[in-house]
């Protein structure tokens, strides 16, 4: 296998040959489209740092979902942008709460769409942390009780899957137990298993209005320097019966994604987060990058590294390019 007999360029000579030997293929089936749902009617607030992304009231969201479904995207994941917050997350678990109403409306109109819900308290707590606090301490086990009730309320509203993004210890097991006890043993859990304390969440915190008002998230989200700890989190979530495991963010953590792929046979998801989205848009708007080319290259890179499923704000654009 040496030059001049070996010439890798022979298989790159024409588009047809390149198509034949292409190893990784993106499909619209790979995508989950995250959406920000807010109160009111006729509300469509653009998120300044995330072009083409809006906070949508339920009626407006239905219009976007029609497009999502027409493009063949199989799933959406709902984040709440509530008007009312408190110290206990009561609005997150209300039977007639924002997300519960959204799930009912979306499933009624689009029964075949996979409607997933984010289970986390940061958008619902007045201080913006992902857990119940005592002073500046983020309480783990007390938070699990609330998260469990939130997950059950989403399942009761008809959610197809719940997705805890808080990084409290033991949340997958606690939610599994609560779902089973409430008769929802068929509802799967997509776990944010290795979620890093990342600066790339900046634009999301605009979008979801859930930035912490004191300190940061480094006592619960992971240190970006750690890879073995990510694998430890993976095994804990497997032991707690997660159905899908996730790495987040995606692009700066492709090595973690690759290790997840090697270590488990569960489906692996990656979250192409708000900052990854905003970076490409900002550079493209400055004329420095080609948006669609770098978007597709990012998504194929995430898939090549091991993701079966990609949460991405680019889902609609990418689906259009894929011929959806
Ligand atoms: C919080 C949550 C965050 C994201 C998803 N869920 C932000 C955070 O942890 O601060 C980030 C998503 C993104 O940046 O696109 N539960």
Boltz pocket constraint, residues with backbone or C-beta under 6 A from the ligand:
constraints:
  - pocket:
      binder: B
      contacts: [[A, 118], [A, 120], [A, 121], [A, 122], [A, 130], [A, 165], [A, 166], [A, 200], [A, 201], [A, 202], [A, 203], [A, 204], [A, 205], [A, 210], [A, 217], [A, 272], [A, 273], [A, 274], [A, 275]]
      max_distance: 6.0
